[in-house]
Amino acid sequence: MHIAIADRAGRSFPVHAHQHGFSRWKKGQVTIEEESEAGVVAKVKGQKTRDVVLREEKGRLLVKCTCPARTLEHPGCKHVWATLLEIDHRGGLPALRAARTPLVVAFLETERVEAKPKDEAPARRVRKHPARKRRKS
C-alpha cells in the first residue's frame, strides 16, 4: 500500500505552512511546470509567484523555494506544502511512497531553481557609478 508523501513529511513543516499551503492548493494556485519520477518544478501563486523544486534523492525529499522561509531554517514552507499536496493528488514521486517511516526533508543546495541540472547562466555585469566629488563648505 502506498501512502501520501505529505503524511510522511508533515513533521518538517510548521503549522502555518500546513494551513496556508492547503489553502493555496485548494484554490488551484499550484502549477506543475516539469515533472519526472525523481523531481518536480512548480510555481505557486500568492501575493508573489514562488518557484518550488522537489527532488527525491536516496530516500530523502530535497526542497527549494524562492520565498524567504529559508532564513527561518525551516525546509518546509507553505509553497512546498502546496506543491506536495498537488504531487500527492497526481501520484507523483513514486519512490517516496513505498515506506511508512517519517520522511527526511532537507534543503536542495543549488543556486538555481530547476528540476534537473542545466548549464549555468552567464554572470551579470555590475555597473559601477563614478565617485561624486564632495563640496567644500
A tleap script that builds the chain and sets N, CA, C and O, in Angstrom:
source leaprc.protein.ff14SB
mol = sequence {
  NMET HIE ILE ALA ILE ALA ASP ARG ALA GLY
  ARG SER PHE PRO VAL HIE ALA HIE GLN HIE
  GLY PHE SER ARG TRP LYS LYS GLY GLN VAL
  THR ILE GLU GLU GLU SER GLU ALA GLY VAL
  VAL ALA LYS VAL LYS GLY GLN LYS THR ARG
  ASP VAL VAL LEU ARG GLU GLU LYS GLY ARG
  LEU LEU VAL LYS CYS THR CYS PRO ALA ARG
  THR LEU GLU HIE PRO GLY CYS LYS HIE VAL
  TRP ALA THR LEU LEU GLU ILE ASP HIE ARG
  GLY GLY LEU PRO ALA LEU ARG ALA ALA ARG
  THR PRO LEU VAL VAL ALA PHE LEU GLU THR
  GLU ARG VAL GLU ALA LYS PRO LYS ASP GLU
  ALA PRO ALA ARG ARG VAL ARG LYS HIE PRO
  ALA ARG LYS ARG ARG LYS CSER
}
set mol.1.N position { 0.837 -1.187 0.000 }
set mol.1.CA position { 0.000 0.000 0.000 }
set mol.1.C position { 0.878 1.245 0.000 }
set mol.1.O position { 1.832 1.346 0.772 }
set mol.2.N position { 0.550 2.178 -0.862 }
set mol.2.CA position { 1.305 3.425 -0.944 }
set mol.2.C position { 0.625 4.489 -0.094 }
set mol.2.O position { -0.602 4.585 -0.062 }
set mol.3.N position { 1.434 5.284 0.590 }
set mol.3.CA position { 0.867 6.364 1.402 }
set mol.3.C position { 1.283 7.706 0.828 }
set mol.3.O position { 2.182 7.789 -0.009 }
set mol.4.N position { 0.627 8.738 1.282 }
set mol.4.CA position { 0.887 10.091 0.784 }
set mol.4.C position { 2.241 10.587 1.271 }
set mol.4.O position { 2.637 10.334 2.409 }
set mol.5.N position { 2.939 11.288 0.404 }
set mol.5.CA position { 4.221 11.892 0.772 }
set mol.5.C position { 3.992 12.924 1.870 }
set mol.5.O position { 4.800 13.033 2.792 }
set mol.6.N position { 2.910 13.675 1.783 }
set mol.6.CA position { 2.612 14.696 2.786 }
set mol.6.C position { 2.474 14.072 4.174 }
set mol.6.O position { 2.882 14.678 5.165 }
set mol.7.N position { 1.900 12.861 4.257 }
set mol.7.CA position { 1.792 12.181 5.548 }
set mol.7.C position { 3.166 11.882 6.133 }
set mol.7.O position { 3.362 11.987 7.343 }
set mol.8.N position { 4.099 11.517 5.295 }
set mol.8.CA position { 5.448 11.163 5.762 }
set mol.8.C position { 6.290 12.393 6.072 }
set mol.8.O position { 7.178 12.333 6.922 }
set mol.9.N position { 6.024 13.513 5.393 }
set mol.9.CA position { 6.868 14.706 5.526 }
set mol.9.C position { 6.285 15.763 6.451 }
set mol.9.O position { 6.953 16.756 6.739 }
set mol.10.N position { 5.074 15.577 6.917 }
set mol.10.CA position { 4.346 16.607 7.657 }
set mol.10.C position { 5.067 17.214 8.836 }
set mol.10.O position { 4.889 18.400 9.113 }
set mol.11.N position { 5.874 16.442 9.542 }
set mol.11.CA position { 6.571 16.956 10.731 }
set mol.11.C position { 7.621 18.020 10.411 }
set mol.11.O position { 8.027 18.773 11.296 }
set mol.12.N position { 8.053 18.084 9.179 }
set mol.12.CA position { 9.069 19.066 8.788 }
set mol.12.C position { 8.490 20.432 8.462 }
set mol.12.O position { 9.230 21.359 8.132 }
set mol.13.N position { 7.183 20.563 8.551 }
set mol.13.CA position { 6.506 21.799 8.180 }
set mol.13.C position { 5.824 22.414 9.397 }
set mol.13.O position { 5.150 21.708 10.147 }
set mol.14.N position { 5.988 23.731 9.605 }
set mol.14.CA position { 5.268 24.382 10.706 }
set mol.14.C position { 3.760 24.395 10.425 }
set mol.14.O position { 3.333 24.238 9.281 }
set mol.15.N position { 2.971 24.582 11.470 }
set mol.15.CA position { 1.513 24.535 11.363 }
set mol.15.C position { 0.992 25.536 10.331 }
set mol.15.O position { 0.114 25.203 9.535 }
set mol.16.N position { 1.528 26.760 10.339 }
set mol.16.CA position { 1.015 27.756 9.379 }
set mol.16.C position { 1.296 27.338 7.939 }
set mol.16.O position { 0.543 27.712 7.040 }
set mol.17.N position { 2.364 26.570 7.698 }
set mol.17.CA position { 2.650 26.086 6.343 }
set mol.17.C position { 1.570 25.087 5.917 }
set mol.17.O position { 1.137 25.090 4.765 }
set mol.18.N position { 1.143 24.244 6.839 }
set mol.18.CA position { 0.057 23.300 6.543 }
set mol.18.C position { -1.217 24.066 6.172 }
set mol.18.O position { -1.864 23.757 5.171 }
set mol.19.N position { -1.567 25.056 6.976 }
set mol.19.CA position { -2.821 25.790 6.776 }
set mol.19.C position { -2.801 26.600 5.486 }
set mol.19.O position { -3.694 26.466 4.649 }
set mol.20.N position { -1.784 27.440 5.325 }
set mol.20.CA position { -1.726 28.327 4.157 }
set mol.20.C position { -1.418 27.553 2.879 }
set mol.20.O position { -1.929 27.887 1.810 }
set mol.21.N position { -0.588 26.524 2.986 }
set mol.21.CA position { -0.286 25.697 1.818 }
set mol.21.C position { -1.523 24.955 1.327 }
set mol.21.O position { -1.772 24.873 0.124 }
set mol.22.N position { -2.295 24.415 2.268 }
set mol.22.CA position { -3.537 23.731 1.884 }
set mol.22.C position { -4.479 24.697 1.186 }
set mol.22.O position { -5.098 24.351 0.180 }
set mol.23.N position { -4.586 25.902 1.716 }
set mol.23.CA position { -5.459 26.911 1.118 }
set mol.23.C position { -5.040 27.223 -0.320 }
set mol.23.O position { -5.885 27.310 -1.211 }
set mol.24.N position { -3.728 27.391 -0.542 }
set mol.24.CA position { -3.239 27.679 -1.896 }
set mol.24.C position { -3.526 26.500 -2.830 }
set mol.24.O position { -3.948 26.692 -3.971 }
set mol.25.N position { -3.295 25.283 -2.339 }
set mol.25.CA position { -3.544 24.106 -3.164 }
set mol.25.C position { -5.027 23.989 -3.504 }
set mol.25.O position { -5.388 23.736 -4.653 }
set mol.26.N position { -5.878 24.173 -2.506 }
set mol.26.CA position { -7.325 24.041 -2.705 }
set mol.26.C position { -7.849 25.070 -3.709 }
set mol.26.O position { -8.784 24.785 -4.458 }
set mol.27.N position { -7.249 26.268 -3.727 }
set mol.27.CA position { -7.666 27.319 -4.663 }
set mol.27.C position { -7.085 27.123 -6.060 }
set mol.27.O position { -7.366 27.912 -6.962 }
set mol.28.N position { -6.277 26.080 -6.249 }
set mol.28.CA position { -5.705 25.810 -7.572 }
set mol.28.C position { -4.546 26.715 -7.928 }
set mol.28.O position { -4.320 27.002 -9.103 }
set mol.29.N position { -3.808 27.167 -6.928 }
set mol.29.CA position { -2.714 28.098 -7.167 }
set mol.29.C position { -1.370 27.424 -7.435 }
set mol.29.O position { -0.346 28.102 -7.519 }
set mol.30.N position { -1.363 26.089 -7.570 }
set mol.30.CA position { -0.136 25.346 -7.854 }
set mol.30.C position { -0.146 24.929 -9.314 }
set mol.30.O position { -1.090 24.289 -9.777 }
set mol.31.N position { 0.911 25.294 -10.041 }
set mol.31.CA position { 1.068 24.886 -11.429 }
set mol.31.C position { 2.354 24.074 -11.541 }
set mol.31.O position { 3.434 24.567 -11.214 }
set mol.32.N position { 2.239 22.835 -12.001 }
set mol.32.CA position { 3.414 21.990 -12.193 }
set mol.32.C position { 4.008 22.323 -13.555 }
set mol.32.O position { 3.344 22.184 -14.583 }
set mol.33.N position { 5.258 22.764 -13.555 }
set mol.33.CA position { 5.942 23.141 -14.790 }
set mol.33.C position { 6.667 21.944 -15.419 }
set mol.33.O position { 6.611 21.748 -16.633 }
set mol.34.N position { 7.346 21.146 -14.587 }
set mol.34.CA position { 8.069 19.951 -15.030 }
set mol.34.C position { 7.841 18.870 -13.993 }
set mol.34.O position { 7.738 19.148 -12.798 }
set mol.35.N position { 7.763 17.617 -14.469 }
set mol.35.CA position { 7.592 16.510 -13.545 }
set mol.35.C position { 8.274 15.281 -14.098 }
set mol.35.O position { 8.102 14.933 -15.266 }
set mol.36.N position { 9.055 14.619 -13.246 }
set mol.36.CA position { 9.673 13.350 -13.598 }
set mol.36.C position { 9.501 12.425 -12.402 }
set mol.36.O position { 8.919 12.825 -11.394 }
set mol.37.N position { 9.999 11.193 -12.497 }
set mol.37.CA position { 9.881 10.266 -11.373 }
set mol.37.C position { 10.697 10.716 -10.172 }
set mol.37.O position { 10.406 10.316 -9.044 }
set mol.38.N position { 11.716 11.543 -10.396 }
set mol.38.CA position { 12.595 11.954 -9.297 }
set mol.38.C position { 12.518 13.435 -8.957 }
set mol.38.O position { 13.155 13.859 -7.993 }
set mol.39.N position { 11.767 14.244 -9.704 }
set mol.39.CA position { 11.751 15.673 -9.420 }
set mol.39.C position { 10.550 16.399 -9.983 }
set mol.39.O position { 9.864 15.928 -10.891 }
set mol.40.N position { 10.324 17.574 -9.402 }
set mol.40.CA position { 9.190 18.417 -9.795 }
set mol.40.C position { 9.631 19.872 -9.749 }
set mol.40.O position { 10.354 20.275 -8.837 }
set mol.41.N position { 9.202 20.654 -10.721 }
set mol.41.CA position { 9.346 22.105 -10.693 }
set mol.41.C position { 7.940 22.671 -10.775 }
set mol.41.O position { 7.156 22.295 -11.646 }
set mol.42.N position { 7.627 23.584 -9.853 }
set mol.42.CA position { 6.277 24.141 -9.800 }
set mol.42.C position { 6.323 25.637 -9.545 }
set mol.42.O position { 7.342 26.181 -9.117 }
set mol.43.N position { 5.213 26.285 -9.813 }
set mol.43.CA position { 5.000 27.685 -9.458 }
set mol.43.C position { 3.771 27.728 -8.564 }
set mol.43.O position { 2.752 27.097 -8.848 }
set mol.44.N position { 3.888 28.491 -7.472 }
set mol.44.CA position { 2.783 28.630 -6.533 }
set mol.44.C position { 2.429 30.109 -6.458 }
set mol.44.O position { 3.263 30.943 -6.107 }
set mol.45.N position { 1.179 30.421 -6.793 }
set mol.45.CA position { 0.727 31.809 -6.807 }
set mol.45.C position { 0.302 32.248 -5.416 }
set mol.45.O position { -0.172 31.451 -4.606 }
set mol.46.N position { 0.480 33.513 -5.164 }
set mol.46.CA position { 0.059 34.162 -3.929 }
set mol.46.C position { 0.226 35.647 -4.186 }
set mol.46.O position { -0.048 36.114 -5.291 }
set mol.47.N position { 0.674 36.406 -3.178 }
set mol.47.CA position { 0.988 37.810 -3.428 }
set mol.47.C position { 2.091 37.896 -4.474 }
set mol.47.O position { 2.083 38.778 -5.334 }
set mol.48.N position { 3.031 36.978 -4.389 }
set mol.48.CA position { 4.073 36.823 -5.403 }
set mol.48.C position { 4.074 35.364 -5.829 }
set mol.48.O position { 3.733 34.483 -5.040 }
set mol.49.N position { 4.452 35.111 -7.058 }
set mol.49.CA position { 4.566 33.736 -7.516 }
set mol.49.C position { 5.931 33.207 -7.104 }
set mol.49.O position { 6.960 33.829 -7.371 }
set mol.50.N position { 5.926 32.053 -6.453 }
set mol.50.CA position { 7.164 31.442 -5.964 }
set mol.50.C position { 7.485 30.203 -6.778 }
set mol.50.O position { 6.591 29.457 -7.178 }
set mol.51.N position { 8.787 29.990 -7.023 }
set mol.51.CA position { 9.272 28.801 -7.718 }
set mol.51.C position { 9.637 27.755 -6.679 }
set mol.51.O position { 10.316 28.050 -5.696 }
set mol.52.N position { 9.180 26.533 -6.906 }
set mol.52.CA position { 9.425 25.430 -5.974 }
set mol.52.C position { 10.042 24.274 -6.744 }
set mol.52.O position { 9.627 23.967 -7.862 }
set mol.53.N position { 11.038 23.634 -6.135 }
set mol.53.CA position { 11.621 22.422 -6.685 }
set mol.53.C position { 11.570 21.346 -5.609 }
set mol.53.O position { 11.938 21.587 -4.459 }
set mol.54.N position { 11.116 20.169 -5.988 }
set mol.54.CA position { 11.148 18.999 -5.121 }
set mol.54.C position { 11.968 17.947 -5.853 }
set mol.54.O position { 11.797 17.741 -7.054 }
set mol.55.N position { 12.857 17.284 -5.124 }
set mol.55.CA position { 13.673 16.241 -5.745 }
set mol.55.C position { 13.865 15.097 -4.763 }
set mol.55.O position { 14.199 15.313 -3.598 }
set mol.56.N position { 13.651 13.883 -5.243 }
set mol.56.CA position { 13.895 12.690 -4.443 }
set mol.56.C position { 15.351 12.301 -4.636 }
set mol.56.O position { 15.837 12.207 -5.763 }
set mol.57.N position { 16.037 12.076 -3.526 }
set mol.57.CA position { 17.435 11.647 -3.611 }
set mol.57.C position { 17.748 10.742 -2.428 }
set mol.57.O position { 17.723 11.175 -1.276 }
set mol.58.N position { 18.043 9.487 -2.725 }
set mol.58.CA position { 18.412 8.500 -1.710 }
set mol.58.C position { 17.371 8.405 -0.592 }
set mol.58.O position { 17.723 8.321 0.585 }
set mol.59.N position { 16.103 8.419 -0.961 }
set mol.59.CA position { 15.034 8.272 0.013 }
set mol.59.C position { 14.700 9.532 0.797 }
set mol.59.O position { 13.875 9.491 1.709 }
set mol.60.N position { 15.332 10.651 0.454 }
set mol.60.CA position { 15.039 11.927 1.119 }
set mol.60.C position { 14.301 12.831 0.142 }
set mol.60.O position { 14.384 12.648 -1.073 }
set mol.61.N position { 13.586 13.795 0.677 }
set mol.61.CA position { 12.928 14.808 -0.141 }
set mol.61.C position { 13.729 16.096 -0.014 }
set mol.61.O position { 13.789 16.696 1.059 }
set mol.62.N position { 14.340 16.515 -1.107 }
set mol.62.CA position { 15.089 17.770 -1.123 }
set mol.62.C position { 14.185 18.838 -1.705 }
set mol.62.O position { 13.532 18.615 -2.724 }
set mol.63.N position { 14.141 20.011 -1.058 }
set mol.63.CA position { 13.220 21.069 -1.461 }
set mol.63.C position { 13.944 22.397 -1.626 }
set mol.63.O position { 14.956 22.670 -0.980 }
set mol.64.N position { 13.391 23.208 -2.511 }
set mol.64.CA position { 13.885 24.577 -2.696 }
set mol.64.C position { 12.693 25.443 -3.052 }
set mol.64.O position { 11.844 25.056 -3.855 }
set mol.65.N position { 12.640 26.622 -2.444 }
set mol.65.CA position { 11.581 27.581 -2.737 }
set mol.65.C position { 12.214 28.968 -2.775 }
set mol.65.O position { 13.176 29.237 -2.055 }
set mol.66.N position { 11.679 29.834 -3.604 }
set mol.66.CA position { 12.226 31.184 -3.718 }
set mol.66.C position { 11.670 32.139 -2.674 }
set mol.66.O position { 11.957 33.335 -2.723 }
set mol.67.N position { 10.879 31.636 -1.731 }
set mol.67.CA position { 10.361 32.503 -0.664 }
set mol.67.C position { 11.428 32.684 0.422 }
set mol.67.O position { 12.412 31.945 0.444 }
set mol.68.N position { 11.249 33.643 1.310 }
set mol.68.CA position { 12.267 33.898 2.345 }
set mol.68.C position { 12.197 32.940 3.540 }
set mol.68.O position { 12.905 33.163 4.522 }
set mol.69.N position { 11.384 31.897 3.501 }
set mol.69.CA position { 11.261 30.991 4.649 }
set mol.69.C position { 12.574 30.316 5.014 }
set mol.69.O position { 12.767 29.929 6.166 }
set mol.70.N position { 13.467 30.170 4.066 }
set mol.70.CA position { 14.743 29.510 4.350 }
set mol.70.C position { 15.514 30.253 5.435 }
set mol.70.O position { 16.267 29.638 6.190 }
set mol.71.N position { 15.338 31.546 5.520 }
set mol.71.CA position { 16.047 32.311 6.545 }
set mol.71.C position { 15.618 31.892 7.944 }
set mol.71.O position { 16.344 32.137 8.907 }
set mol.72.N position { 14.461 31.269 8.075 }
set mol.72.CA position { 13.999 30.754 9.365 }
set mol.72.C position { 14.509 29.338 9.628 }
set mol.72.O position { 14.225 28.750 10.671 }
set mol.73.N position { 15.260 28.802 8.673 }
set mol.73.CA position { 15.860 27.471 8.744 }
set mol.73.C position { 14.830 26.343 8.807 }
set mol.73.O position { 15.100 25.285 9.377 }
set mol.74.N position { 13.657 26.566 8.225 }
set mol.74.CA position { 12.667 25.503 8.068 }
set mol.74.C position { 12.686 25.087 6.608 }
set mol.74.O position { 12.431 25.922 5.741 }
set mol.75.N position { 12.979 23.825 6.300 }
set mol.75.CA position { 12.952 23.431 4.892 }
set mol.75.C position { 11.539 23.449 4.321 }
set mol.75.O position { 11.354 23.568 3.110 }
set mol.76.N position { 10.540 23.331 5.199 }
set mol.76.CA position { 9.170 23.301 4.716 }
set mol.76.C position { 8.483 24.640 4.832 }
set mol.76.O position { 8.437 25.225 5.914 }
set mol.77.N position { 7.947 25.134 3.723 }
set mol.77.CA position { 7.177 26.378 3.717 }
set mol.77.C position { 5.806 26.079 3.100 }
set mol.77.O position { 5.564 24.966 2.633 }
set mol.78.N position { 4.922 27.061 3.101 }
set mol.78.CA position { 3.576 26.860 2.567 }
set mol.78.C position { 3.585 26.549 1.074 }
set mol.78.O position { 2.709 25.839 0.580 }
set mol.79.N position { 4.577 27.081 0.351 }
set mol.79.CA position { 4.649 26.842 -1.090 }
set mol.79.C position { 5.054 25.394 -1.383 }
set mol.79.O position { 4.498 24.753 -2.274 }
set mol.80.N position { 6.020 24.895 -0.629 }
set mol.80.CA position { 6.443 23.500 -0.779 }
set mol.80.C position { 5.300 22.577 -0.361 }
set mol.80.O position { 5.043 21.573 -1.025 }
set mol.81.N position { 4.610 22.909 0.738 }
set mol.81.CA position { 3.487 22.082 1.196 }
set mol.81.C position { 2.392 22.019 0.134 }
set mol.81.O position { 1.867 20.942 -0.150 }
set mol.82.N position { 2.044 23.157 -0.452 }
set mol.82.CA position { 1.020 23.183 -1.503 }
set mol.82.C position { 1.443 22.313 -2.688 }
set mol.82.O position { 0.623 21.603 -3.270 }
set mol.83.N position { 2.730 22.376 -3.039 }
set mol.83.CA position { 3.247 21.564 -4.145 }
set mol.83.C position { 3.192 20.083 -3.787 }
set mol.83.O position { 2.831 19.258 -4.626 }
set mol.84.N position { 3.544 19.741 -2.557 }
set mol.84.CA position { 3.458 18.337 -2.115 }
set mol.84.C position { 2.033 17.817 -2.212 }
set mol.84.O position { 1.811 16.683 -2.639 }
set mol.85.N position { 1.073 18.635 -1.821 }
set mol.85.CA position { -0.325 18.215 -1.902 }
set mol.85.C position { -0.736 17.949 -3.351 }
set mol.85.O position { -1.463 16.997 -3.634 }
set mol.86.N position { -0.267 18.788 -4.255 }
set mol.86.CA position { -0.580 18.584 -5.675 }
set mol.86.C position { 0.085 17.316 -6.200 }
set mol.86.O position { -0.525 16.567 -6.963 }
set mol.87.N position { 1.319 17.072 -5.800 }
set mol.87.CA position { 2.023 15.863 -6.235 }
set mol.87.C position { 1.335 14.620 -5.669 }
set mol.87.O position { 1.201 13.614 -6.367 }
set mol.88.N position { 0.904 14.684 -4.419 }
set mol.88.CA position { 0.149 13.561 -3.850 }
set mol.88.C position { -1.138 13.326 -4.641 }
set mol.88.O position { -1.502 12.183 -4.917 }
set mol.89.N position { -1.810 14.389 -4.994 }
set mol.89.CA position { -3.054 14.288 -5.764 }
set mol.89.C position { -2.800 13.612 -7.115 }
set mol.89.O position { -3.624 12.829 -7.587 }
set mol.90.N position { -1.655 13.921 -7.735 }
set mol.90.CA position { -1.298 13.359 -9.043 }
set mol.90.C position { -0.661 11.975 -8.947 }
set mol.90.O position { -0.617 11.243 -9.936 }
set mol.91.N position { -0.165 11.608 -7.751 }
set mol.91.CA position { 0.536 10.332 -7.607 }
set mol.91.C position { 1.996 10.417 -8.031 }
set mol.91.O position { 2.591 9.400 -8.388 }
set mol.92.N position { 2.583 11.606 -7.998 }
set mol.92.CA position { 3.974 11.792 -8.425 }
set mol.92.C position { 4.993 11.343 -7.388 }
set mol.92.O position { 4.639 10.952 -6.276 }
set mol.93.N position { 6.259 11.405 -7.770 }
set mol.93.CA position { 7.399 10.999 -6.946 }
set mol.93.C position { 7.160 9.620 -6.312 }
set mol.93.O position { 7.142 9.489 -5.088 }
set mol.94.N position { 6.981 8.606 -7.147 }
set mol.94.CA position { 6.598 7.281 -6.647 }
set mol.94.C position { 7.602 6.644 -5.690 }
set mol.94.O position { 7.199 5.863 -4.828 }
set mol.95.N position { 8.873 6.942 -5.807 }
set mol.95.CA position { 9.876 6.324 -4.937 }
set mol.95.C position { 9.690 6.719 -3.472 }
set mol.95.O position { 10.122 5.989 -2.580 }
set mol.96.N position { 9.053 7.861 -3.214 }
set mol.96.CA position { 8.861 8.321 -1.838 }
set mol.96.C position { 7.589 7.771 -1.202 }
set mol.96.O position { 7.312 8.068 -0.040 }
set mol.97.N position { 6.816 6.985 -1.926 }
set mol.97.CA position { 5.536 6.489 -1.427 }
set mol.97.C position { 5.603 5.097 -0.817 }
set mol.97.O position { 4.643 4.658 -0.185 }
set mol.98.N position { 6.709 4.398 -0.993 }
set mol.98.CA position { 6.783 2.993 -0.586 }
set mol.98.C position { 6.925 2.793 0.926 }
set mol.98.O position { 6.347 1.849 1.465 }
set mol.99.N position { 7.655 3.627 1.607 }
set mol.99.CA position { 7.923 3.431 3.037 }
set mol.99.C position { 6.860 4.111 3.899 }
set mol.99.O position { 6.119 4.976 3.433 }
set mol.100.N position { 6.804 3.699 5.166 }
set mol.100.CA position { 5.865 4.299 6.108 }
set mol.100.C position { 6.570 5.169 7.142 }
set mol.100.O position { 5.908 5.851 7.924 }
set mol.101.N position { 7.866 5.156 7.158 }
set mol.101.CA position { 8.622 5.921 8.155 }
set mol.101.C position { 8.576 7.405 7.826 }
set mol.101.O position { 8.329 7.772 6.677 }
set mol.102.N position { 8.813 8.275 8.823 }
set mol.102.CA position { 8.861 9.716 8.545 }
set mol.102.C position { 9.901 10.018 7.460 }
set mol.102.O position { 10.960 9.394 7.401 }
set mol.103.N position { 9.580 10.957 6.636 }
set mol.103.CA position { 10.429 11.320 5.514 }
set mol.103.C position { 11.357 12.456 5.911 }
set mol.103.O position { 10.916 13.451 6.486 }
set mol.104.N position { 12.638 12.310 5.607 }
set mol.104.CA position { 13.604 13.373 5.865 }
set mol.104.C position { 13.437 14.422 4.777 }
set mol.104.O position { 13.512 14.119 3.587 }
set mol.105.N position { 13.207 15.668 5.204 }
set mol.105.CA position { 13.066 16.794 4.283 }
set mol.105.C position { 14.251 17.712 4.523 }
set mol.105.O position { 14.515 18.112 5.657 }
set mol.106.N position { 14.968 18.046 3.450 }
set mol.106.CA position { 16.162 18.883 3.572 }
set mol.106.C position { 16.188 19.895 2.441 }
set mol.106.O position { 15.473 19.761 1.449 }
set mol.107.N position { 17.033 20.920 2.610 }
set mol.107.CA position { 17.200 21.938 1.579 }
set mol.107.C position { 17.939 21.367 0.384 }
set mol.107.O position { 18.898 20.612 0.537 }
set mol.108.N position { 17.494 21.726 -0.785 }
set mol.108.CA position { 18.200 21.416 -2.013 }
set mol.108.C position { 19.277 22.470 -2.156 }
set mol.108.O position { 18.966 23.655 -2.279 }
set mol.109.N position { 20.523 22.069 -2.142 }
set mol.109.CA position { 21.644 23.014 -2.118 }
set mol.109.C position { 22.114 23.382 -3.516 }
set mol.109.O position { 23.178 22.943 -3.952 }
set mol.110.N position { 21.329 24.181 -4.217 }
set mol.110.CA position { 21.741 24.728 -5.506 }
set mol.110.C position { 21.363 26.187 -5.549 }
set mol.110.O position { 20.459 26.626 -4.837 }
set mol.111.N position { 22.042 26.927 -6.371 }
set mol.111.CA position { 21.737 28.347 -6.519 }
set mol.111.C position { 20.537 28.574 -7.419 }
set mol.111.O position { 19.765 29.510 -7.210 }
set mol.112.N position { 20.379 27.719 -8.423 }
set mol.112.CA position { 19.301 27.901 -9.381 }
set mol.112.C position { 18.151 26.969 -9.065 }
set mol.112.O position { 18.360 25.870 -8.551 }
set mol.113.N position { 16.944 27.399 -9.369 }
set mol.113.CA position { 15.760 26.589 -9.115 }
set mol.113.C position { 15.403 25.841 -10.385 }
set mol.113.O position { 14.993 26.444 -11.377 }
set mol.114.N position { 15.565 24.498 -10.350 }
set mol.114.CA position { 15.268 23.678 -11.517 }
set mol.114.C position { 15.132 22.223 -11.101 }
set mol.114.O position { 15.610 21.831 -10.037 }
set mol.115.N position { 14.483 21.425 -11.932 }
set mol.115.CA position { 14.289 20.010 -11.611 }
set mol.115.C position { 15.525 19.194 -11.930 }
set mol.115.O position { 15.828 18.227 -11.232 }
set mol.116.N position { 16.243 19.573 -12.977 }
set mol.116.CA position { 17.441 18.841 -13.356 }
set mol.116.C position { 18.532 19.836 -13.705 }
set mol.116.O position { 18.228 20.940 -14.156 }
set mol.117.N position { 19.792 19.479 -13.509 }
set mol.117.CA position { 20.882 20.429 -13.771 }
set mol.117.C position { 20.912 20.885 -15.225 }
set mol.117.O position { 20.688 20.101 -16.147 }
set mol.118.N position { 21.192 22.157 -15.401 }
set mol.118.CA position { 21.352 22.752 -16.726 }
set mol.118.C position { 22.621 23.591 -16.701 }
set mol.118.O position { 23.223 23.786 -15.645 }
set mol.119.N position { 23.025 24.083 -17.862 }
set mol.119.CA position { 24.204 24.942 -17.902 }
set mol.119.C position { 23.961 26.199 -17.094 }
set mol.119.O position { 22.847 26.720 -17.053 }
set mol.120.N position { 24.999 26.675 -16.460 }
set mol.120.CA position { 24.884 27.887 -15.654 }
set mol.120.C position { 24.623 29.106 -16.529 }
set mol.120.O position { 25.125 29.198 -17.649 }
set mol.121.N position { 23.850 30.018 -16.018 }
set mol.121.CA position { 23.576 31.269 -16.728 }
set mol.121.C position { 24.817 32.148 -16.671 }
set mol.121.O position { 25.585 32.048 -15.715 }
set mol.122.N position { 25.040 33.009 -17.665 }
set mol.122.CA position { 26.204 33.888 -17.616 }
set mol.122.C position { 26.112 34.846 -16.431 }
set mol.122.O position { 25.023 35.254 -16.027 }
set mol.123.N position { 27.246 35.188 -15.896 }
set mol.123.CA position { 27.289 36.092 -14.749 }
set mol.123.C position { 26.794 37.474 -15.160 }
set mol.123.O position { 27.029 37.921 -16.282 }
set mol.124.N position { 26.103 38.148 -14.234 }
set mol.124.CA position { 25.611 39.500 -14.510 }
set mol.124.C position { 26.733 40.494 -14.319 }
set mol.124.O position { 27.567 40.349 -13.426 }
set mol.125.N position { 26.742 41.496 -15.160 }
set mol.125.CA position { 27.734 42.556 -15.001 }
set mol.125.C position { 27.204 43.575 -14.014 }
set mol.125.O position { 26.019 43.907 -14.022 }
set mol.126.N position { 28.074 44.057 -13.181 }
set mol.126.CA position { 27.699 45.076 -12.207 }
set mol.126.C position { 28.221 46.409 -12.721 }
set mol.126.O position { 29.411 46.559 -12.996 }
set mol.127.N position { 27.322 47.368 -12.846 }
set mol.127.CA position { 27.696 48.687 -13.341 }
set mol.127.C position { 28.166 49.544 -12.177 }
set mol.127.O position { 27.469 49.678 -11.171 }
set mol.128.N position { 29.335 50.114 -12.319 }
set mol.128.CA position { 29.874 50.955 -11.258 }
set mol.128.C position { 29.529 52.404 -11.544 }
set mol.128.O position { 29.582 52.858 -12.687 }
set mol.129.N position { 29.179 53.117 -10.496 }
set mol.129.CA position { 28.864 54.528 -10.630 }
set mol.129.C position { 30.121 55.326 -10.294 }
set mol.129.O position { 30.854 54.969 -9.372 }
set mol.130.N position { 30.374 56.409 -11.041 }
set mol.130.CA position { 31.548 57.223 -10.741 }
set mol.130.C position { 31.419 57.869 -9.363 }
set mol.130.O position { 30.322 58.199 -8.911 }
set mol.131.N position { 32.551 58.037 -8.719 }
set mol.131.CA position { 32.544 58.676 -7.393 }
set mol.131.C position { 32.141 60.136 -7.522 }
set mol.131.O position { 32.533 60.813 -8.472 }
set mol.132.N position { 31.368 60.611 -6.579 }
set mol.132.CA position { 30.938 62.023 -6.605 }
set mol.132.C position { 31.944 62.858 -5.869 }
set mol.132.O position { 32.553 62.423 -4.892 }
set mol.133.N position { 32.108 64.065 -6.353 }
set mol.133.CA position { 33.023 64.985 -5.685 }
set mol.133.C position { 32.308 65.635 -4.501 }
set mol.133.O position { 31.128 65.977 -4.579 }
set mol.134.N position { 33.035 65.795 -3.421 }
set mol.134.CA position { 32.445 66.418 -2.237 }
set mol.134.C position { 32.622 67.923 -2.335 }
set mol.134.O position { 33.660 68.409 -2.784 }
set mol.135.N position { 31.630 68.634 -1.922 }
set mol.135.CA position { 31.704 70.103 -1.894 }
set mol.135.C position { 32.412 70.554 -0.649 }
set mol.135.O position { 32.280 69.957 0.419 }
set mol.136.N position { 33.165 71.615 -0.802 }
set mol.136.CA position { 33.790 72.220 0.375 }
set mol.136.C position { 32.822 73.227 0.936 }
set mol.136.O position { 32.195 73.972 0.182 }
set mol.137.N position { 32.685 73.266 2.260 }
set mol.137.CA position { 31.763 74.219 2.857 }
set mol.137.C position { 32.464 75.439 3.359 }
set mol.137.O position { 31.822 76.344 3.893 }
savepdb mol mol.pdb
quit
